[in-house]
Amino acid sequence: MDLSIVIPCYNEVENVPKLQEEFLPVALELAQTRSVEVVFVDDGCTDGTWEALHDAFGEGAGLPGIAFQFERHSVNRGLGAAIRTGLAAARGEMVLTTDSDGTYKFSEIPGLLSCLTDDVDIVTASPYHPSGGVAGVPAYRLLFSRGCSAIYRLLADWRVYTYTCLFRAYRREVIENVTFESDGFLAGTELMVKGMLMGYRVAEHPAVLYRRAYGESKAKIKRTVLAHLEFQARVLAHRLGLKPMADVLQVAAEMPRRA
């Protein structure tokens, strides 16, 4: 399999038509030149998302050229847990993770993948890059996200502007060798920062972050802030020579679950 696209979902039934209208044409276009699978992860949805996904993308939908997989958690376990389930199921040499709500345009997927060149291991969408942007996102969320990314620029690599994004592409080697323990919204940052500390190379794809059109964000701001602060403290201790690399790599084992 050349490419796996992992899409975690939690109570996103309103966004399934958006996936059909905006994501599916992009996936079908990609499937013209490579083998593609899409892994949907239902993270304990209670609003009919599971059934809607099967109706739209299951065997009866008549969608040739793409392999669809459906993973399901019996209860809601958090975004990080859903990503981990999706990555474990993915078979592609390249693995892309994306939000189900289209806050980054699905049409950006080919551009993101084009940045995964021979000398790059991870590509992250970057609204905070000078060529990126945001549109309609609540100010308090931007304050948190920009602030976190600014701190990670000091701790990891100042040349990378955005650290809090799910819309990313990875080489298979990265997801096989870099583990992350957070079950919550820290997970994507944890995965990328650990990868960077292990020597994997990151490139950015400037993109626009939009406000979601349907449903509500599932992020718990206080819990997520505390998780990031804990992780940042450990990374800083490692940078100052106070903690070994192993302590950073195991950072989330001591965090509250679903951080």
N, C-alpha and C positions, 0 to 999 in steps of 0.2 A: 504494500500500500504506500503510495507516495505522500498523501496528505490526509491527516485526520483533523476534523474541526469539532471541538468540544464546546457544547453549549449547555451550561447549567441553568436550571429553571426552578423557581420557587413561586408558585401561584402566579403564573404568567399567562393564563388562558386568554386574556385580552390581547396579548402580543403574538399569539400563534398566527393570526391572519397577516401580521406584519412580517413574520418570518416567511410565510408563503409568498408574499408579494415582493419583498425586498431582498431577503436572503437567498431564497431558492434560485432565482435567475443567476445570481453570482456563482453559487455552487455548481449549477449546470454548466456555466461557461468554463469554470475551472476544470470540470470533468472532461472537457473536450481534449485536454492536453496532458492529463495525468489521472491516475486512479485516486478517487476521493471517497472518504467515508465521513459521515456526520454522526457524532455521538451526543444524543440528548440525555441529560441527567435530570430526572425528576427528584428534587430534594424534599420529598415528603409533601407534595402539593395536595391541597384539600379543595381546590376550586375547579377541578375538571381538566387541568393542564395535561395530565397523562393521556386521557381519552382524546383530547383535542390534537395532541401531537401525533397519536396513532392515526387519527382520521386524516390528518393533513399529509403525513409522511410515511405511514405504514404500508404494508404490502398491498393493500387495496387502493392506494393512491395513484398507481400507475406512473411511477417516476423512475425511468430507466437511467442507468449510468452512474448512480450514486448508491453506496451501501449505507443504510441507516441502521443505527443501533439505538436501543432504548434501555437505559439503566434507571433503577428506581430505588430510593431510600424509603423505608416504611414510615419513618418519621423525619421531620426536618432536622438536619444535622449541621447546617451552615454552609456558606459558600465554599470555604476551603475543602470541606469534606466532599462536596459535589465535584469540585475540580479534581481532587485526588481520585475519585471514582472514575471520572471521565478519562483522565490520563492513563489509569491502569487498563482501561478498556481499549484505548487508542492503539492502532497498529502502524500508523504512518511514520515515515522517515522524517517528515515535518509535522509538527502538531501545533495547531492554532486554537487558542481559547478566545471566545467572544461573548459579550453580554447578549441575552435573549431579547432585550428591549430596544436594541438599535440605537443606543446612545452614542455609539460610534457607527457611522454609516457602513452597512455591509459592503457597499461598493468600494470601500477602502481596502478590502481584503487582498485583492491582487497587488496593490501597491505595497502593502505591508509585507507580503511574501517576497516581493521583488528585492526587498532590502536584506533578505536572508542569503547573502552572498557567501562565497567560500571562506571568507575571513570573519564571518559573523555567526554567533551561536544563538543569540536571542534578539528578537526585534520587538520593541514595545511601541505602541501608539503613544504620541506625545503631544497633548494639548498645551503643555507649558513650554514647549520648544518655541523659539522666536517665530517660527513659521507655522505654529499650530494656533489653536484658538478654542474658545468656549462660547456657547450660545444658550442663554436662558437658564443656566444652572444656578440654583440658589446660592447666594453669597456665602452662607455659613458652610456649605459643603466645599466650596472652592477654598475658603480660608483653611479648613482642615486639610484638604488634599494638597494644596500648594505648600502649606507649612510643613507637612510631613515630607514632601518631596525635597524641599529646601534643606531640611536636616540630613536626608539621605545623600544629597549631593555633597555635603561636607564629609559624611562618613564613608561613602563608597566611591563615587566618581563624579566630580563636579561637571564633567562634560555631558552627563545624562540628566535631563531636566525633569522627567516624569517617572515616578516609582510606584504609583498607586493605581495602575491601570490593569484591567483584566484582558484587554484586547492586545494579544501578544502572539508571536510565533516562536517556536523552539525547535532546535534540532533534537532528534531522538536521544542523542547522547546526554543532553542536559536533563531531560525528564527521567532518564534511567539512573543518573548519578547524583542528582541533587534532590534531597528529600525536604519536605516541609511538614510541619506538625500542626499548624494552626487550622482549626476548623472554620474560621471566620474570615473576615475581610482582610486580615493581615496576610493571608496565604500567598497571594500573588507577589506582594512585595518581598516576603520571606524567601520565596523561591528565587526571585531575580537577584536579590542582594547576596544570598548564599552562593549563587552561581558566579556572581562577579568576584566574590572573595576567593572562590576556587579557581579563578582564572578564565572563566568563560567570557566571551566578548559580546558586548551589547551595542546595538545600533538603534536609533530612533526613527520612527516614521511620523513626521509632523501631521497631526490630524485635528479635527474639530470635535470637541465633546459637546453633545447636545443634551438638553433636558429630556427625560423620558416622556413619551406622549401618553402612555397608558400605564395604569397601576402605580404602585408606590415603591420607593427604594426600600430595600430590606436591611440597609446598614444601621447598626446600633452605634451611634457616634461615640458615646462615652466609653463603651466597651472597646471599640476599635482604637480610640485614642490611647487608652491605657495599654493595649497590646503593642501598639507601635512604640510607645515610650519604653516599655520593657525591652523590646527587641533592640531599639536604638542604644539603650544603655549597655547592652551586652556587646553590640558591635563596637561601640566606643571603647569599652574596656579592652577588647581585643586589639584595637588600633593603638592603644596606649601601652600595649604589652602586658596588661594586667590579667588577661584571660587568654587561654589557648584557643586555637581555631576550633577545636572540638566542642568547646563551650558554646560558641556561636552556632555551630551546626546542629546542636541539640537544644537550641534556645527555647523552642516552644513546648518542649516536653514538660516544663515547669509552669507554663502559662495556664490560666483558666481555659477550659475547653470552650470552643466557639468564640474565641477572642475576636 
